[in-house]
Amino acid sequence: GPAIIPTQYRLMGVAYLALFVAYGTGFVTAQQGVFPTGIVLMGLVSNVGGAFAMLMTGSVKRSAAARITFLFISLVAIGLIVSTALGERAVQPIF
């Protein structure tokens, strides 16, 4: 029969979708030359919180996939911290 998907995975999928929609609005705002403070703060809470939860639960020790995920979300968090430090300069064209 069909696979049963637990509610927690469906909720996580909806949460990811909400994050992607918010990030999309942040890109539009940044293209207009305005630093998307709220979106960056949302990303920091999401990524730093996720990395912290992975460390606290020990999942990073149990799985190579978890270590790769931890590395990815940590790099995103570092990028968000750097962009916050740069402020409006982070959304200016490079060339």
N, C-alpha and C positions, 0 to 999 in steps of 0.2 A: 504494500500500500504506500501511500504518499508519506514522505518524511514529516514528522511533527517538529515544528520549529517552536522552541520555548518562547514564552512572552518576553523574557529578558533580552533575547536576541532581536526580536522585533522592535522593542523599545530602543535598543542600542542603534539599530539601523535608522530609526526615525531621528535619534539624536545626531547621528553622523550627517544625515540629510540636512538637518537644521544648521549644523556647523558649515557645511558646504555652501548653503544659501547665504549665510552671513558672510563667509569669506568672499563670495562673489560680489556682494554689495561693497565690501571693503576694497576690492580691486577697482570697482567703478569709481568709488570715492577717491582713491589714490590717483587714478588716471586724470582726475579733475584737479590734481595738485593739492588736495586736502588730506592731511594725515588722518586715517580712520581709527581714532583713539579707542572708541568702544569696541570695535572689531578686534583690534590688537589685544586689548585687555581680555576679551572673551577667549582669544586664542591662548593667551598666557595661562589663564585659569584652566583651560582644557588640557593643554600640553604639560604644564608643570604638575597639575593635579594627577594626570594620567601617569607621568613618570614616577611621581611620589608613590602613587598607589602600587605601581609595579614593584618598586623597591621594598615597600612595606609588606607586601604579600609574599615576597620571595620568588615571584614568577620569573624574574630575570635569571635566577640560578637554575631553574628547571628546564628551560627550553631555549634552543638557538633562535627560534622564531621570535620569542619574547625579547631576547637580547637585541635583535635587529629592530623590532618595533620600538624598544626603549631608546635605542640610538637615534632612530628617525624622529621620534617625538621630542627628544632632547635637543636635536639639531634645530627643529622648528622653533622650540622655545628659545634657544640662543638667538636665532634670527629675529624673533619677535622682540627680545630684549635689546638687541642692537638697533633695530628699527625704532624702538621707543626712545633710545638714547639720542638717535639722530633727529627725531621729530620730523618737522617739515622737510628737512634735507633728504629724508628717506624716500620721499615721493617725487623728487625732482628728477627730470630726465638725466641720464648719465652722459649722453652725447648731445 
